Amino acid sequence: MALRMWASSTANALKLSSASRPHLLPPFSFSRCLSTVLDGLKYAESHEWVKHEGSVATIGITDHAQGHLGEVVFVELPEAGVTVSKSSGFGAVESVKASSDINSPISGEVVEVNKKLTETPGLVNSSPYEDGWMIKVKPSDPSELESLLGPKEYTKFCEEEDASH
C-alpha cells in the first residue's frame, strides 16, 4: 500500500499522468532537482511565479517551492481590492512540514483570488502553475516584471540553492 501511494505521488509530482495529453501541456524543462519550470513565466528568488497576460498578472508558488513544503493543508490569501507590494507578503501557505509566507513578485491591486484553494489547498501541490494559482493582480508598475528571472535563470538559481543546503 505504501509503495503504491509513493508511486502515485511520484507520478503526480513528475506529471506522468499528463503524458497522454502532450498537446495540453505548455513547454517546460526539468532542473536537476526535478522541479518543473515553465517557459513563458517569470520567477522570483522567493519562489513565486508570474504569468503576465494583457493587463493582469497571475501569481502562484513554483513547483520547486511546493516540493520543499510538502503536502499543503492550508492557504491564506488576501481579498480582492487589496494592494500588494513587490517583495512583501500577501498570504501564507501551511503544509504538514512547515508554514511559509508568500511574497508578491510585483506591486499592484489584487483583482481576483483563487477561492478553490480554500476548499482544496492541495491544488498548490498537484497543479502549481494551473489550478493552484493564488492571486491575479493588475500591476501598478509593469517594469517590475523585467527584474524577475526567466526559466533558465530560475532553474540555475534552484540548482545552486539546493546544492548549498
OpenMM code with the backbone's topology and positions (N, CA, C; nanometers):
from openmm import Vec3, app, unit

residues = "MET ALA LEU ARG MET TRP ALA SER SER THR ALA ASN ALA LEU LYS LEU SER SER ALA SER ARG PRO HIS LEU LEU PRO PRO PHE SER PHE SER ARG CYS LEU SER THR VAL LEU ASP GLY LEU LYS TYR ALA GLU SER HIS GLU TRP VAL LYS HIS GLU GLY SER VAL ALA THR ILE GLY ILE THR ASP HIS ALA GLN GLY HIS LEU GLY GLU VAL VAL PHE VAL GLU LEU PRO GLU ALA GLY VAL THR VAL SER LYS SER SER GLY PHE GLY ALA VAL GLU SER VAL LYS ALA SER SER ASP ILE ASN SER PRO ILE SER GLY GLU VAL VAL GLU VAL ASN LYS LYS LEU THR GLU THR PRO GLY LEU VAL ASN SER SER PRO TYR GLU ASP GLY TRP MET ILE LYS VAL LYS PRO SER ASP PRO SER GLU LEU GLU SER LEU LEU GLY PRO LYS GLU TYR THR LYS PHE CYS GLU GLU GLU ASP ALA SER HIS".split()
positions = [
    Vec3(0.0823, -0.1196, 0.0000),
    Vec3(0.0000, 0.0000, 0.0000),
    Vec3(0.0864, 0.1255, 0.0000),
    Vec3(0.1881, 0.1286, 0.0889),
    Vec3(0.2747, 0.2465, 0.0951),
    Vec3(0.3489, 0.2667, -0.0367),
    Vec3(0.3919, 0.1567, -0.0983),
    Vec3(0.4631, 0.1670, -0.2252),
    Vec3(0.3717, 0.2232, -0.3332),
    Vec3(0.2462, 0.1810, -0.3353),
    Vec3(0.1518, 0.2317, -0.4341),
    Vec3(0.1281, 0.3819, -0.4136),
    Vec3(0.1162, 0.4255, -0.2867),
    Vec3(0.0974, 0.5680, -0.2586),
    Vec3(0.2203, 0.6467, -0.3020),
    Vec3(0.3413, 0.5934, -0.2757),
    Vec3(0.4638, 0.6603, -0.3174),
    Vec3(0.4697, 0.6710, -0.4687),
    Vec3(0.4384, 0.5617, -0.5381),
    Vec3(0.4425, 0.5624, -0.6844),
    Vec3(0.3419, 0.6614, -0.7405),
    Vec3(0.2243, 0.6674, -0.6803),
    Vec3(0.1219, 0.7604, -0.7271),
    Vec3(0.1649, 0.9049, -0.7051),
    Vec3(0.2189, 0.9346, -0.5864),
    Vec3(0.2608, 1.0725, -0.5602),
    Vec3(0.3812, 1.1098, -0.6456),
    Vec3(0.4710, 1.0146, -0.6705),
    Vec3(0.5860, 1.0420, -0.7565),
    Vec3(0.5409, 1.0672, -0.8993),
    Vec3(0.4503, 0.9863, -0.9488),
    Vec3(0.3981, 1.0062, -1.0841),
    Vec3(0.3280, 1.1411, -1.0940),
    Vec3(0.2528, 1.1773, -0.9904),
    Vec3(0.1846, 1.3066, -0.9906),
    Vec3(0.2854, 1.4211, -0.9897),
    Vec3(0.3884, 1.4093, -0.9060),
    Vec3(0.4895, 1.5146, -0.8982),
    Vec3(0.5634, 1.5314, -1.0305),
    Vec3(0.5831, 1.4227, -1.1004),
    Vec3(0.6521, 1.4284, -1.2289),
    Vec3(0.5573, 1.4526, -1.3450),
    Vec3(0.4286, 1.4676, -1.3140),
    Vec3(0.3263, 1.4960, -1.4151),
    Vec3(0.3163, 1.3831, -1.5189),
    Vec3(0.3463, 1.2587, -1.4755),
    Vec3(0.3431, 1.1471, -1.5691),
    Vec3(0.2016, 1.1149, -1.6157),
    Vec3(0.1029, 1.1436, -1.5323),
    Vec3(-0.0336, 1.1144, -1.5723),
    Vec3(-0.0790, 1.2028, -1.6878),
    Vec3(-0.0098, 1.3133, -1.7112),
    Vec3(-0.0456, 1.4038, -1.8195),
    Vec3(0.0240, 1.3683, -1.9506),
    Vec3(0.1098, 1.2676, -1.9493),
    Vec3(0.1884, 1.2353, -2.0679),
    Vec3(0.1014, 1.1958, -2.1868),
    Vec3(-0.0172, 1.1456, -2.1599),
    Vec3(-0.1048, 1.1054, -2.2692),
    Vec3(-0.1725, 1.2252, -2.3357),
    Vec3(-0.1524, 1.3463, -2.2783),
    Vec3(-0.2142, 1.4670, -2.3341),
    Vec3(-0.1074, 1.5736, -2.3603),
    Vec3(-0.0035, 1.5414, -2.4360),
    Vec3(0.1051, 1.6375, -2.4547),
    Vec3(0.0603, 1.7680, -2.5186),
    Vec3(-0.0479, 1.7648, -2.5974),
    Vec3(-0.0950, 1.8867, -2.6624),
    Vec3(-0.1536, 1.9859, -2.5625),
    Vec3(-0.1854, 1.9432, -2.4394),
    Vec3(-0.2429, 2.0314, -2.3398),
    Vec3(-0.1375, 2.0956, -2.2504),
    Vec3(-0.0139, 2.0465, -2.2574),
    Vec3(0.0894, 2.0950, -2.1684),
    Vec3(0.1701, 2.2073, -2.2310),
    Vec3(0.2009, 2.3110, -2.1527),
    Vec3(0.2893, 2.4148, -2.2039),
    Vec3(0.4321, 2.3623, -2.2076),
    Vec3(0.5199, 2.4275, -2.2848),
    Vec3(0.6585, 2.3829, -2.2883),
    Vec3(0.7208, 2.3951, -2.1497),
    Vec3(0.8068, 2.3014, -2.1140),
    Vec3(0.8703, 2.3059, -1.9838),
    Vec3(1.0078, 2.2427, -1.9912),
    Vec3(1.0823, 2.2639, -1.8842),
    Vec3(1.2106, 2.1986, -1.8705),
    Vec3(1.2221, 2.1482, -1.7281),
    Vec3(1.3056, 2.0463, -1.7080),
    Vec3(1.3288, 1.9937, -1.5745),
    Vec3(1.4644, 2.0393, -1.5260),
    Vec3(1.4709, 2.0846, -1.4038),
    Vec3(1.6009, 2.1115, -1.3448),
    Vec3(1.6514, 1.9801, -1.2858),
    Vec3(1.7735, 1.9800, -1.2407),
    Vec3(1.8303, 1.8579, -1.1820),
    Vec3(1.7537, 1.8137, -1.0588),
    Vec3(1.6840, 1.9056, -0.9936),
    Vec3(1.6080, 1.8685, -0.8743),
    Vec3(1.4671, 1.8205, -0.9116),
    Vec3(1.4419, 1.8034, -1.0385),
    Vec3(1.3159, 1.7501, -1.0925),
    Vec3(1.1960, 1.8418, -1.0717),
    Vec3(1.2181, 1.9684, -1.0448),
    Vec3(1.1073, 2.0634, -1.0377),
    Vec3(1.0740, 2.1107, -1.1786),
    Vec3(0.9465, 2.1260, -1.2060),
    Vec3(0.9044, 2.1764, -1.3351),
    Vec3(0.9159, 2.3285, -1.3359),
    Vec3(0.9784, 2.3801, -1.4415),
    Vec3(0.9918, 2.5235, -1.4624),
    Vec3(0.9345, 2.5515, -1.6009),
    Vec3(0.8306, 2.6333, -1.6084),
    Vec3(0.7626, 2.6577, -1.7347),
    Vec3(0.8219, 2.7754, -1.8101),
    Vec3(0.8321, 2.7606, -1.9407),
    Vec3(0.8667, 2.8719, -2.0278),
    Vec3(0.7482, 2.9680, -2.0298),
    Vec3(0.7740, 3.0954, -2.0533),
    Vec3(0.6663, 3.1936, -2.0629),
    Vec3(0.6268, 3.2553, -1.9300),
    Vec3(0.6906, 3.2106, -1.8211),
    Vec3(0.6635, 3.2682, -1.6897),
    Vec3(0.7877, 3.3407, -1.6408),
    Vec3(0.7679, 3.4278, -1.5439),
    Vec3(0.8775, 3.4949, -1.4744),
    Vec3(0.8792, 3.4416, -1.3319),
    Vec3(0.9975, 3.4425, -1.2694),
    Vec3(1.0139, 3.3816, -1.1374),
    Vec3(1.0863, 3.4745, -1.0418),
    Vec3(1.0452, 3.4710, -0.9151),
    Vec3(1.1129, 3.5464, -0.8094),
    Vec3(1.2047, 3.4510, -0.7332),
    Vec3(1.3112, 3.5049, -0.6767),
    Vec3(1.4022, 3.4225, -0.5972),
    Vec3(1.3358, 3.3702, -0.4711),
    Vec3(1.2213, 3.4258, -0.4346),
    Vec3(1.1439, 3.3761, -0.3203),
    Vec3(1.0476, 3.2651, -0.3628),
    Vec3(1.0600, 3.2177, -0.4873),
    Vec3(0.9903, 3.1010, -0.5422),
    Vec3(0.8427, 3.1225, -0.5743),
    Vec3(0.8088, 3.2434, -0.6191),
    Vec3(0.6771, 3.2684, -0.6766),
    Vec3(0.6940, 3.2846, -0.8270),
    Vec3(0.5874, 3.2547, -0.9009),
    Vec3(0.5892, 3.2726, -1.0462),
    Vec3(0.4853, 3.3774, -1.0848),
    Vec3(0.5059, 3.4368, -1.2030),
    Vec3(0.4137, 3.5366, -1.2559),
    Vec3(0.3886, 3.5065, -1.4030),
    Vec3(0.2618, 3.5081, -1.4406),
    Vec3(0.2237, 3.4963, -1.5815),
    Vec3(0.1504, 3.6249, -1.6172),
    Vec3(0.2135, 3.7076, -1.7002),
    Vec3(0.1561, 3.8372, -1.7357),
    Vec3(0.0838, 3.8256, -1.8688),
    Vec3(-0.0463, 3.8522, -1.8663),
    Vec3(-0.1293, 3.8474, -1.9868),
    Vec3(-0.2163, 3.9725, -1.9904),
    Vec3(-0.1896, 4.0573, -2.0908),
    Vec3(-0.2667, 4.1806, -2.1026),
    Vec3(-0.2440, 4.2702, -1.9825),
    Vec3(-0.3521, 4.3083, -1.9147),
    Vec3(-0.3409, 4.3996, -1.8010),
    Vec3(-0.3408, 4.3265, -1.6663),
    Vec3(-0.3346, 4.1921, -1.6702),
    Vec3(-0.3418, 4.1139, -1.5466),
    Vec3(-0.2234, 4.0183, -1.5374),
    Vec3(-0.1725, 4.0028, -1.4148),
    Vec3(-0.0645, 3.9079, -1.3874),
    Vec3(-0.1147, 3.8053, -1.2864),
    Vec3(-0.1020, 3.6772, -1.3200),
    Vec3(-0.1404, 3.5686, -1.2305),
    Vec3(-0.0163, 3.5281, -1.1519),
    Vec3(-0.0336, 3.5042, -1.0217),
    Vec3(0.0781, 3.4731, -0.9320),
    Vec3(0.0478, 3.3453, -0.8542),
    Vec3(0.1513, 3.2642, -0.8354),
    Vec3(0.1416, 3.1443, -0.7535),
    Vec3(0.2793, 3.1064, -0.7038),
    Vec3(0.2891, 2.9934, -0.6329),
    Vec3(0.4210, 2.9468, -0.5912),
    Vec3(0.4681, 2.8393, -0.6888),
    Vec3(0.5978, 2.8275, -0.7019),
    Vec3(0.6564, 2.7375, -0.8004),
    Vec3(0.6475, 2.5912, -0.7579),
    Vec3(0.6684, 2.5052, -0.8546),
    Vec3(0.6749, 2.3620, -0.8287),
    Vec3(0.7881, 2.3322, -0.7313),
    Vec3(0.8980, 2.4019, -0.7450),
    Vec3(1.0125, 2.3857, -0.6548),
    Vec3(0.9706, 2.4151, -0.5105),
    Vec3(0.8983, 2.5254, -0.4907),
    Vec3(0.8539, 2.5647, -0.3568),
    Vec3(0.7577, 2.4626, -0.2977),
    Vec3(0.6590, 2.4214, -0.3763),
    Vec3(0.5609, 2.3263, -0.3220),
    Vec3(0.6273, 2.1933, -0.2902),
    Vec3(0.7284, 2.1559, -0.3686),
    Vec3(0.8002, 2.0313, -0.3425),
    Vec3(0.8736, 2.0345, -0.2096),
    Vec3(0.9313, 2.1488, -0.1767),
    Vec3(1.0014, 2.1626, -0.0491),
    Vec3(0.9050, 2.1740, 0.0679),
    Vec3(0.7879, 2.2323, 0.0438),
    Vec3(0.6892, 2.2462, 0.1508),
    Vec3(0.6261, 2.1130, 0.1880),
    Vec3(0.6048, 2.0277, 0.0907),
    Vec3(0.5301, 1.9042, 0.1154),
    Vec3(0.3812, 1.9290, 0.0998),
    Vec3(0.3017, 1.8388, 0.1517),
    Vec3(0.1565, 1.8453, 0.1338),
    Vec3(0.0977, 1.9732, 0.1946),
    Vec3(0.0428, 2.0587, 0.1093),
    Vec3(-0.0175, 2.1849, 0.1546),
    Vec3(-0.1558, 2.1555, 0.2125),
    Vec3(-0.1787, 2.2047, 0.3358),
    Vec3(-0.3053, 2.1788, 0.4046),
    Vec3(-0.3881, 2.3054, 0.4276),
    Vec3(-0.3263, 2.4232, 0.4085),
    Vec3(-0.3999, 2.5479, 0.4303),
    Vec3(-0.3329, 2.6596, 0.3507),
    Vec3(-0.4148, 2.7444, 0.2891),
    Vec3(-0.3650, 2.8608, 0.2153),
    Vec3(-0.4416, 2.9836, 0.2626),
    Vec3(-0.3669, 3.0877, 0.3012),
    Vec3(-0.4272, 3.2151, 0.3418),
    Vec3(-0.3962, 3.3177, 0.2337),
    Vec3(-0.5019, 3.3772, 0.1783),
    Vec3(-0.4861, 3.4738, 0.0693),
    Vec3(-0.5608, 3.6029, 0.1015),
    Vec3(-0.5213, 3.7139, 0.0395),
    Vec3(-0.5902, 3.8413, 0.0637),
    Vec3(-0.7242, 3.8460, -0.0092),
    Vec3(-0.7997, 3.9486, 0.0179),
    Vec3(-0.9256, 3.9727, -0.0529),
    Vec3(-0.8978, 4.0527, -0.1797),
    Vec3(-0.9854, 4.0414, -0.2774),
    Vec3(-0.9764, 4.1258, -0.3964),
    Vec3(-0.9883, 4.2716, -0.3529),
    Vec3(-0.9155, 4.3600, -0.4234),
    Vec3(-0.9173, 4.5018, -0.3919),
    Vec3(-0.7992, 4.5470, -0.3071),
    Vec3(-0.7305, 4.4512, -0.2448),
    Vec3(-0.6133, 4.4826, -0.1624),
    Vec3(-0.4953, 4.5159, -0.2540),
    Vec3(-0.4098, 4.6053, -0.2091),
    Vec3(-0.2883, 4.6385, -0.2830),
    Vec3(-0.1734, 4.5553, -0.2283),
    Vec3(-0.0956, 4.4945, -0.3184),
    Vec3(0.0233, 4.4192, -0.2791),
    Vec3(0.1462, 4.4943, -0.3290),
    Vec3(0.2573, 4.4770, -0.2571),
    Vec3(0.3824, 4.5439, -0.2925),
    Vec3(0.4890, 4.4401, -0.3232),
    Vec3(0.5743, 4.4738, -0.4178),
    Vec3(0.6827, 4.3838, -0.4570),
    Vec3(0.7663, 4.3477, -0.3345),
    Vec3(0.7947, 4.2181, -0.3211),
    Vec3(0.8773, 4.1611, -0.2142),
    Vec3(0.8113, 4.1623, -0.0773),
    Vec3(0.6847, 4.1996, -0.0686),
    Vec3(0.6127, 4.1979, 0.0585),
    Vec3(0.5143, 4.0811, 0.0611),
    Vec3(0.4882, 4.0318, 0.1804),
    Vec3(0.3971, 3.9183, 0.1955),
    Vec3(0.2535, 3.9543, 0.1648),
    Vec3(0.1835, 3.8609, 0.1001),
    Vec3(0.0400, 3.8805, 0.0755),
    Vec3(-0.0432, 3.7651, 0.1287),
    Vec3(0.0214, 3.6602, 0.1757),
    Vec3(-0.0507, 3.5444, 0.2264),
    Vec3(0.0460, 3.4448, 0.2857),
    Vec3(-0.0078, 3.3255, 0.3131),
    Vec3(0.0744, 3.2202, 0.3726),
    Vec3(0.0271, 3.0838, 0.3246),
    Vec3(0.1193, 2.9896, 0.3275),
    Vec3(0.0909, 2.8513, 0.2937),
    Vec3(0.1359, 2.7662, 0.4118),
    Vec3(0.0482, 2.6765, 0.4568),
    Vec3(0.0846, 2.5838, 0.5634),
    Vec3(0.0824, 2.4430, 0.5065),
    Vec3(0.1871, 2.3678, 0.5401),
    Vec3(0.1958, 2.2294, 0.4957),
    Vec3(0.2159, 2.1404, 0.6169),
    Vec3(0.2235, 2.0106, 0.5919),
    Vec3(0.2486, 1.9185, 0.7013),
    Vec3(0.3893, 1.9365, 0.7570),
    Vec3(0.4792, 1.9996, 0.6803),
    Vec3(0.6174, 2.0206, 0.7226),
    Vec3(0.6451, 2.1598, 0.7773),
    Vec3(0.5812, 2.2625, 0.7206),
    Vec3(0.6203, 2.3998, 0.7529),
    Vec3(0.5099, 2.4990, 0.7187),
    Vec3(0.5330, 2.6223, 0.7625),
    Vec3(0.4483, 2.7341, 0.7246),
    Vec3(0.5381, 2.8354, 0.6564),
    Vec3(0.4885, 2.8964, 0.5497),
    Vec3(0.5716, 2.9889, 0.4738),
    Vec3(0.4888, 3.1069, 0.4250),
    Vec3(0.5468, 3.2265, 0.4360),
    Vec3(0.4818, 3.3444, 0.3800),
    Vec3(0.4936, 3.3402, 0.2280),
    Vec3(0.3977, 3.4026, 0.1605),
    Vec3(0.4012, 3.4149, 0.0148),
    Vec3(0.4259, 3.5624, -0.0148),
    Vec3(0.5312, 3.5910, -0.0899),
    Vec3(0.5654, 3.7287, -0.1247),
    Vec3(0.5181, 3.7604, -0.2652),
    Vec3(0.4800, 3.8842, -0.2846),
    Vec3(0.4388, 3.9261, -0.4178),
    Vec3(0.5620, 3.9632, -0.5002),
    Vec3(0.5766, 3.9053, -0.6178),
    Vec3(0.6900, 3.9400, -0.7031),
    Vec3(0.6745, 4.0755, -0.7717),
    Vec3(0.5527, 4.1302, -0.7696),
    Vec3(0.5252, 4.2605, -0.8308),
    Vec3(0.4254, 4.3378, -0.7445),
    Vec3(0.4153, 4.4674, -0.7700),
    Vec3(0.3198, 4.5533, -0.6992),
    Vec3(0.1928, 4.5698, -0.7825),
    Vec3(0.0816, 4.5871, -0.7142),
    Vec3(-0.0433, 4.6120, -0.7850),
    Vec3(-0.1648, 4.5832, -0.7002),
    Vec3(-0.2815, 4.5892, -0.7642),
    Vec3(-0.4085, 4.5651, -0.6968),
    Vec3(-0.4558, 4.4229, -0.7259),
    Vec3(-0.4941, 4.3514, -0.6206),
    Vec3(-0.5487, 4.2167, -0.6367),
    Vec3(-0.6870, 4.2291, -0.6992),
    Vec3(-0.7057, 4.1668, -0.8161),
    Vec3(-0.8345, 4.1744, -0.8846),
    Vec3(-0.9125, 4.0433, -0.8750),
    Vec3(-0.8437, 3.9361, -0.8383),
    Vec3(-0.9116, 3.8067, -0.8242),
    Vec3(-0.8280, 3.7173, -0.7333),
    Vec3(-0.8976, 3.6340, -0.6554),
    Vec3(-0.8337, 3.5397, -0.5640),
    Vec3(-0.8854, 3.4007, -0.5983),
    Vec3(-0.7985, 3.3009, -0.5963),
    Vec3(-0.8377, 3.1635, -0.6272),
    Vec3(-0.9096, 3.1034, -0.5066),
    Vec3(-1.0401, 3.1126, -0.5066),
    Vec3(-1.1232, 3.0638, -0.3961),
    Vec3(-1.1194, 2.9109, -0.3837),
    Vec3(-1.0828, 2.8412, -0.4917),
    Vec3(-1.0744, 2.6947, -0.4862),
    Vec3(-0.9742, 2.6481, -0.3811),
    Vec3(-0.8719, 2.7311, -0.3551),
    Vec3(-0.7673, 2.6898, -0.2612),
    Vec3(-0.8163, 2.6841, -0.1173),
    Vec3(-0.9269, 2.7520, -0.0867),
    Vec3(-0.9852, 2.7449, 0.0473),
    Vec3(-1.0330, 2.6034, 0.0759),
    Vec3(-1.1016, 2.5450, -0.0193),
    Vec3(-1.1559, 2.4096, -0.0048),
    Vec3(-1.0557, 2.3010, -0.0408),
    Vec3(-0.9674, 2.3301, -0.1362),
    Vec3(-0.8750, 2.2290, -0.1873),
    Vec3(-0.7331, 2.2865, -0.1944),
    Vec3(-0.6686, 2.3064, -0.0782),
    Vec3(-0.5346, 2.3647, -0.0787),
    Vec3(-0.4310, 2.2773, -0.1498),
    Vec3(-0.4569, 2.1490, -0.1614),
    Vec3(-0.3660, 2.0565, -0.2288),
    Vec3(-0.3469, 2.0852, -0.3768),
    Vec3(-0.4307, 2.1731, -0.4347),
    Vec3(-0.4109, 2.2128, -0.5746),
    Vec3(-0.2751, 2.2804, -0.5931),
    Vec3(-0.2246, 2.3412, -0.4867),
    Vec3(-0.0918, 2.4023, -0.4920),
    Vec3(0.0133, 2.2952, -0.5212),
    Vec3(-0.0077, 2.1737, -0.4687),
    Vec3(0.0848, 2.0628, -0.4942),
    Vec3(0.0612, 1.9971, -0.6294),
    Vec3(-0.0639, 1.9686, -0.6582),
    Vec3(-0.0940, 1.8896, -0.7783),
    Vec3(-0.0904, 1.9710, -0.9069),
    Vec3(-0.1090, 2.1025, -0.8974),
    Vec3(-0.1147, 2.1855, -1.0171),
    Vec3(-0.0679, 2.3280, -0.9857),
    Vec3(0.0600, 2.3438, -0.9464),
    Vec3(0.1045, 2.4757, -0.9013),
    Vec3(0.0955, 2.5863, -1.0062),
    Vec3(0.1043, 2.5507, -1.1351),
    Vec3(0.1043, 2.6518, -1.2406),
    Vec3(-0.0315, 2.6704, -1.3078),
    Vec3(-0.1272, 2.5868, -1.2744),
    Vec3(-0.2583, 2.5979, -1.3381),
    Vec3(-0.3667, 2.6156, -1.2327),
    Vec3(-0.4234, 2.5075, -1.1817),
    Vec3(-0.5332, 2.5167, -1.0856),
    Vec3(-0.4898, 2.5730, -0.9504),
    Vec3(-0.3589, 2.5673, -0.9202),
    Vec3(-0.3093, 2.6135, -0.7910),
    Vec3(-0.2636, 2.7585, -0.7882),
    Vec3(-0.2975, 2.8371, -0.8914),
    Vec3(-0.2630, 2.9804, -0.8880),
    Vec3(-0.3265, 3.0443, -0.7653),
    Vec3(-0.2717, 3.1567, -0.7205),
    Vec3(-0.3189, 3.2162, -0.5960),
    Vec3(-0.3957, 3.3460, -0.6137),
    Vec3(-0.3325, 3.4438, -0.6780),
    Vec3(-0.3994, 3.5732, -0.6981),
    Vec3(-0.3741, 3.6251, -0.8392),
    Vec3(-0.4631, 3.7120, -0.8830),
    Vec3(-0.4450, 3.7855, -1.0082),
    Vec3(-0.4349, 3.9324, -0.9705),
    Vec3(-0.3341, 3.9980, -1.0267),
    Vec3(-0.3011, 4.1347, -0.9906),
    Vec3(-0.2991, 4.2229, -1.1141),
    Vec3(-0.3497, 4.3452, -1.0984),
    Vec3(-0.3330, 4.4476, -1.2017),
    Vec3(-0.2051, 4.5224, -1.1638),
    Vec3(-0.0953, 4.4983, -1.2380),
    Vec3(0.0335, 4.5580, -1.1995),
    Vec3(0.0294, 4.7107, -1.2008),
    Vec3(0.0873, 4.7711, -1.0960),
    Vec3(0.0970, 4.9170, -1.0910),
    Vec3(0.2252, 4.9649, -1.1588),
    Vec3(0.3233, 4.8760, -1.1712),
    Vec3(0.4494, 4.9096, -1.2369),
    Vec3(0.4958, 4.7882, -1.3184),
    Vec3(0.4451, 4.7726, -1.4410),
    Vec3(0.4802, 4.6559, -1.5221),
    Vec3(0.6306, 4.6368, -1.5439),
    Vec3(0.7095, 4.7428, -1.5266),
    Vec3(0.8548, 4.7282, -1.5441),
    Vec3(0.9166, 4.6385, -1.4361),
    Vec3(0.8460, 4.6173, -1.3254),
    Vec3(0.8968, 4.5265, -1.2208),
    Vec3(0.9137, 4.3842, -1.2733),
    Vec3(0.8372, 4.3491, -1.3749),
    Vec3(0.8480, 4.2153, -1.4341),
    Vec3(0.9871, 4.1916, -1.4929),
    Vec3(1.0513, 4.2973, -1.5393),
    Vec3(1.1823, 4.2848, -1.6022),
    Vec3(1.2906, 4.2421, -1.5039),
    Vec3(1.2697, 4.2659, -1.3747),
    Vec3(1.3695, 4.2293, -1.2745),
    Vec3(1.3575, 4.0837, -1.2298),
    Vec3(1.2530, 4.0152, -1.2747),
    Vec3(1.2329, 3.8751, -1.2361),
    Vec3(1.3158, 3.7835, -1.3248),
    Vec3(1.3328, 3.6599, -1.2789),
    Vec3(1.4128, 3.5611, -1.3506),
    Vec3(1.3328, 3.4935, -1.4611),
    Vec3(1.3998, 3.4594, -1.5699),
    Vec3(1.3404, 3.3762, -1.6735),
    Vec3(1.3553, 3.2304, -1.6332),
    Vec3(1.3003, 3.1365, -1.7112),
    Vec3(1.3056, 2.9946, -1.6766),
    Vec3(1.4476, 2.9400, -1.6576),
    Vec3(1.5387, 2.9743, -1.7459),
    Vec3(1.6760, 2.9226, -1.7344),
    Vec3(1.7452, 2.9773, -1.6105),
    Vec3(1.7267, 3.1067, -1.5856),
    Vec3(1.7882, 3.1680, -1.4680),
    Vec3(1.7296, 3.1104, -1.3387),
    Vec3(1.5990, 3.0876, -1.3380),
    Vec3(1.5357, 3.0320, -1.2178),
    Vec3(1.5813, 2.8879, -1.1947),
    Vec3(1.5924, 2.8103, -1.3004),
    Vec3(1.6403, 2.6725, -1.2871),
    Vec3(1.7803, 2.6717, -1.2269),
    Vec3(1.8667, 2.7572, -1.2777),
    Vec3(2.0040, 2.7661, -1.2257),
    Vec3(2.0019, 2.8096, -1.0791),
    Vec3(1.9183, 2.9077, -1.0466),
    Vec3(1.9063, 2.9549, -0.9088),
    Vec3(1.8658, 2.8402, -0.8156),
    Vec3(1.7670, 2.7606, -0.8554),
    Vec3(1.7205, 2.6480, -0.7727),
    Vec3(1.8305, 2.5438, -0.7546),
    Vec3(1.9014, 2.5128, -0.8615),
    Vec3(2.0094, 2.4149, -0.8532),
    Vec3(2.1182, 2.4622, -0.7573),
    Vec3(2.1542, 2.5900, -0.7644),
    Vec3(2.2571, 2.6447, -0.6761),
    Vec3(2.2071, 2.6490, -0.5315),
    Vec3(2.0812, 2.6843, -0.5138),
    Vec3(2.0235, 2.6897, -0.3791),
    Vec3(2.0190, 2.5500, -0.3167),
    Vec3(1.9763, 2.4510, -0.3938),
    Vec3(1.9698, 2.3151, -0.3440),
    Vec3(2.1090, 2.2606, -0.3113),
    Vec3(2.2073, 2.2942, -0.3937),
    Vec3(2.3437, 2.2466, -0.3719),
    Vec3(2.4041, 2.3054, -0.2451),
    Vec3(2.3598, 2.4263, -0.2066),
    Vec3(2.4153, 2.4911, -0.0878),
    Vec3(2.3503, 2.4412, 0.0422),
    Vec3(2.2455, 2.3628, 0.0315),
    Vec3(2.1782, 2.3125, 0.1534),
    Vec3(2.2219, 2.1742, 0.1881),
] * unit.nanometer
topology = app.Topology()
chain = topology.addChain("A")
for resn in residues:
    res = topology.addResidue(resn, chain)
    for name in ("N", "CA", "C"):
        topology.addAtom(name, app.Element.getBySymbol(name[0]), res)
